[in-house]
Amino acid sequence: MNKEEEYENLRQQLQINTAQKQNLQLQYNELKKTIGEVEKTPDGEELYELVGQILIKKDKKAVLEELKDKVDIIEFRLKSIDKSLSSDTQKLQELQKELDKSD
């Protein structure tokens, strides 16, 4: 693979990772809002979770635990994507310099 192809592939990967990060950030923000609303719910209040096409009654503690687990997973994935974006951006800049020198 030549430098131009490598540059283009890396640029496309950066776009994909950026889109994934934006999607994860939206999910993260929505989960945080949901956790806030569930925490405001009085203990003993009935909560329901949509599973497929039915609603299932769930305990507040269980709902919060599931939501917090999802937040933890998304936080981990966001950190991973951030590292990848940083690394790929640096590689892209280096390739750009090499391509500029060869022109």
DRENLUMVEX-126478 format. One record per residue (C-alpha): residue number from 1; x, y, z. Coordinates in steps of 0.1 Angstrom, whole numbers, padded with zeros to 4 digits, always signed. Layout:
NUM	X	Y	Z
...
This chain:
1	+0000	+0000	+0000
2	+0014	+0034	-0009
3	+0014	+0065	+0013
4	-0016	+0080	-0004
5	-0037	+0049	+0001
6	-0026	+0046	+0037
7	-0035	+0083	+0042
8	-0070	+0079	+0027
9	-0077	+0047	+0047
10	-0066	+0063	+0079
11	-0087	+0094	+0072
12	-0117	+0072	+0066
13	-0111	+0053	+0098
14	-0109	+0086	+0117
15	-0143	+0096	+0102
16	-0158	+0062	+0113
17	-0144	+0065	+0148
18	-0156	+0101	+0151
19	-0191	+0090	+0142
20	-0190	+0061	+0167
21	-0178	+0085	+0194
22	-0207	+0109	+0187
23	-0232	+0080	+0188
24	-0217	+0067	+0221
25	-0217	+0102	+0236
26	-0254	+0106	+0227
27	-0262	+0072	+0244
28	-0241	+0082	+0274
29	-0259	+0115	+0278
30	-0293	+0098	+0275
31	-0283	+0071	+0301
32	-0271	+0098	+0325
33	-0305	+0116	+0322
34	-0323	+0084	+0327
35	-0303	+0076	+0358
36	-0311	+0110	+0372
37	-0348	+0105	+0366
38	-0348	+0070	+0382
39	-0329	+0083	+0412
40	-0356	+0109	+0417
41	-0383	+0082	+0417
42	-0394	+0074	+0453
43	-0384	+0040	+0466
44	-0412	+0015	+0463
45	-0425	+0032	+0431
46	-0432	+0008	+0403
47	-0408	+0010	+0374
48	-0411	-0007	+0340
49	-0386	-0017	+0314
50	-0395	-0022	+0278
51	-0383	-0056	+0267
52	-0391	-0064	+0231
53	-0428	-0055	+0229
54	-0437	-0059	+0265
55	-0432	-0039	+0297
56	-0417	-0057	+0326
57	-0419	-0045	+0362
58	-0385	-0040	+0378
59	-0371	-0030	+0411
60	-0356	+0005	+0412
61	-0323	-0009	+0425
62	-0320	-0034	+0396
63	-0329	-0007	+0371
64	-0302	+0017	+0385
65	-0276	-0011	+0385
66	-0283	-0020	+0349
67	-0281	+0016	+0338
68	-0249	+0022	+0357
69	-0234	-0009	+0341
70	-0243	+0004	+0307
71	-0227	+0038	+0315
72	-0195	+0020	+0326
73	-0193	+0001	+0294
74	-0199	+0032	+0273
75	-0173	+0051	+0293
76	-0147	+0024	+0286
77	-0156	+0024	+0249
78	-0153	+0062	+0248
79	-0118	+0061	+0263
80	-0108	+0034	+0238
81	-0121	+0054	+0209
82	-0104	+0086	+0222
83	-0070	+0067	+0224
84	-0076	+0054	+0189
85	-0085	+0089	+0175
86	-0055	+0104	+0191
87	-0031	+0078	+0177
88	-0047	+0079	+0143
89	-0047	+0117	+0142
90	-0010	+0117	+0150
91	-0003	+0091	+0123
92	-0024	+0111	+0098
93	-0004	+0143	+0105
94	+0029	+0124	+0101
95	+0017	+0109	+0068
96	+0006	+0144	+0056
97	+0040	+0158	+0063
98	+0056	+0129	+0044
99	+0033	+0134	+0015
100	+0039	+0172	+0015
101	+0077	+0166	+0014
102	+0074	+0142	-0015
103	+0054	+0167	-0037
